[in-house]
Amino acid sequence: MKLSYVYILKCSDNTYYTGVTSNLNNRLLEHKLGKHYESYTYSRRPVLLMFYTEFTDINIAISTEKQIKKWSKAKKEALINNVYDKLPNLAKKKFN
């Protein structure tokens, strides 16, 4: 059974990058070394792994990555900090 990973990196400009991979250690090394010049993290190094989770189905991993990418910074930080009870309220639209 091959595992896939969804991960969140904190970049040097305090933004978050969410990705999916089948080899977490290798992918993190690529981010840290700046292997991909065109990538989001290249000019925002150094990066720090803040969160990751494992999946046995790559399709679910990809779907989860896409979902997290749409989240607000506050919602990503709640996930990173294991404050799962805050996630539903952070998903609600704020009205002025």
N, C-alpha and C positions, 0 to 999 in steps of 0.2 A: 504494500500500500504506500503510495507516494503522498507525502504531505505538501501542502501549500500554506503559505503564510501571508497574512495581511499585517502590515506594520505601519507605525507612525514615527516619523523622525521630527525632531525639533531642529530647525535651522538656525544659523547664527543671527538672522534678522528677526528671530522669535516667531516665525511662521511655522506651520506644520506641513509636512509632506506625507501623503498616504500612498503606499504602494502594495503590490502583490508579487510574490516570487515563490519559486519552488526550492530555492537554496538561499536561506536567509543570511547565513554567514558570508557567502560570496557576494550577495547583493549589497550588504552593508559595507563591505570592503570597497566595492565599486563606487558607492556614494562617497565614502570617506576619501578615496584617492582621486575622485573626479574623473572617472573613466569615460563618462559620457558628457562631452562638452555641451551638448544641447539640452541637457536635463535641468530640471527646476533647481535641483540642489547644487549644481556645479558652482555657481557664484555665491551660494549661501552656506558654504562650508566654514567651519566644521559643523557636522551634524551629530545628533545624539539620538540613539534609539530610545523612544519613550514608551512604546507599547507594541506588542505583537500577539497574535493568536494563530492557532493552527487549524487547518481544515483538511479533511480527507477527500473533499470534492472540489476541484479547481473552479468549477462553475459557481459554487456558492462563495468561494473566496473572492472571485472577480466581482460578483454581485455585491458582496459586503464592502469591498474596496470602493466601488462606485458610490455606494450609499454614504460611506464615511466621508468621501471627498466633498460631498454636498453639505456636510454639517458645518455649523458655525465653530469658531475657535473655542467658545465656551463649552459646547457639547463635546468636542474632541478632548478637551481638558478634563471633563467629567469622566469620560471613558478611561483616559490615562490614569486618573486618580482613583479609579474604582468606585466612583460615586454614581452607581447605576440608577438609584432612585431619582436623580435629578434629570436623567436623559429625556423622559417624556415632556417635562415642562420646558426644557431648553429647545424642544422641537417646535413649540408653539410660536406662531407669529406674534410679534409685538406690535400693538397699535398705539399710536400717539393720540 
